[in-house]
Amino acid sequence: MLAGKSVLARAMTSSRSISHVTVIGGGLMGSGITQVAAQTGHHVTLVDLDEGVLAASTTRISSSLSRVARKRYHDDKEAANRFIETTMSAISTTTSAGEAVKNTDLVIELIVENMAVKHKLFKELDQIAPQNVIFTSNTSSLSIKDIAAVTQ
């Protein structure tokens, strides 16, 4: 979670459970997080600016789910197919982060490690997302506090 005071206060006011997750960034990490969130019963919207990336992510998730289903359900093809279909039906994709966050509970950001780009994204999302949304970032090299500085 972003460590800025306002963001922390925003997250602390939420008393409801997380049912909708928005993952921003459709690369390997984004598709993996999307899959796990969907497998655990969350509705997930995967966002990327590139439709091709979203298509590749969806294919990657489907392929990964097939491997998981084979291991989990062995010879029960009906249960395996149900698992894959249920998980895939919980995932939607879009190129519009603003639309995706209007009704979300949790935002997981996995975009390029560029502060200006992250600032632009979080500033936009902060104005659109519900007050009780939890913002997170998977940054590996930038200060969470600095990223949160553009949020209220």
Secondary structure, DSSP 8 states (H G I E B T S, - for coil): ---SHHHHHHHHT--S---EEEEE--SHHHHHHHHHHHHTT-EEEEE-S-HHHHHHHHHHHHHHHHHHHHHHHTT-HHHHHHHHHHHHHTEEEES-HHHHGGG-SEEEE---S-HHHHHHHHHHHHHHS-TT-EEEE--SSS-HHHHHTT--
